[in-house]
Amino acid sequence: MTEDPPKATPPKDRTANMSFLDHLEELRWRILKGLTGMGIGIVVAFFLGDFLVDKVMLGPTQSDFFVYKLLGIEAIDLTIQSRKLPGQFFTYWGTLIVFGIIVGSPIFFYQVWSFVEPAMERSEKWKSIGHTIFITFFFLLGVAFGYFILVPFALQFFSQFQISDAIHNDFDINEYFSSLTMWVLSCGVIFQLPVVSYFLSKFGLLTPEFLKKYRRHAIIFCFILSAFLTPPDPVSQVLIAIPLILLFQLSVWITKVGVRQRNKSLEKAFGNG
């Protein structure tokens, strides 16, 4: 037998015959489905409203907050006031919305990634689920880091910092909520560094050698970033910088995995040709 074996049929690309408007329509529905997931999270938060406000949102304002004991922080109670007529109203619903965003983030990530992934590679549905878990894990890890590590140090520093005994630190509820939300969600975004590194490496845009070359620069940047995120206290800055450095080192390892997978894909596509 001298005939060549039949070629394998490549997997069907569902986006091959879609027009630009079809892509926009799919993106619109993907975003709506993702927002629906967040809406479900807000509904769940509505039934847990009192707990989320008293124990989660206002928990760090109390000196007996369990994290202070774990971290060995000498904490004081924060005095929170509402200086605007709708202050407490906006804070209450803001708390529910932020909780809904965090709880519904896996659904939102899955919908957005399911739209983006076919443009990069043809893959099975289980890969989309795996990538969604990968993204969600680091986002929630960053949120937890922001709430349990960054927030306690920052709150206690600003609550105890005084330029004069004649000035009392009474904080507005809206300012407190905005700062808390910014710190927590910012950490969730920062912790996407390994995720971004992985996908850039799969595109061939990032290599572990590049990250190793600029490791020292990255360490300095981590300390600078921690200085912006934390009070000017060496202990808190080091406690924030160390996880960021470990996050960078994890990105180096994950980049190796991404490059290895990319090389295997290229070998499979062209190596046997």
Secondary structure, DSSP 4 states (H G I P E B T S, - for coil): --SPPPPPPPPP-TTTT--HHHHHHHHHHHHHHHHHHHHHHHHHHHHTHHHIIIIIISGGGSTT-HHHHHHT------EEE--STTHHHHHHHHHHHHHHHHHHHHHHHHHHHHHHGGGT----HHHHHHHHHHHHHHHHHHHHHIIIIIHHHHHHHHHH--S-TT---EEEHHHHHHHHHHHHHHHHHHTTHHHHHHHHHHTTS--HHHHHHTHHHHHHHHHHHHHHHS-S-HHHHHHHHHHHHHHHHHHHHHHHHHHHHHHHHHIIIIIT-
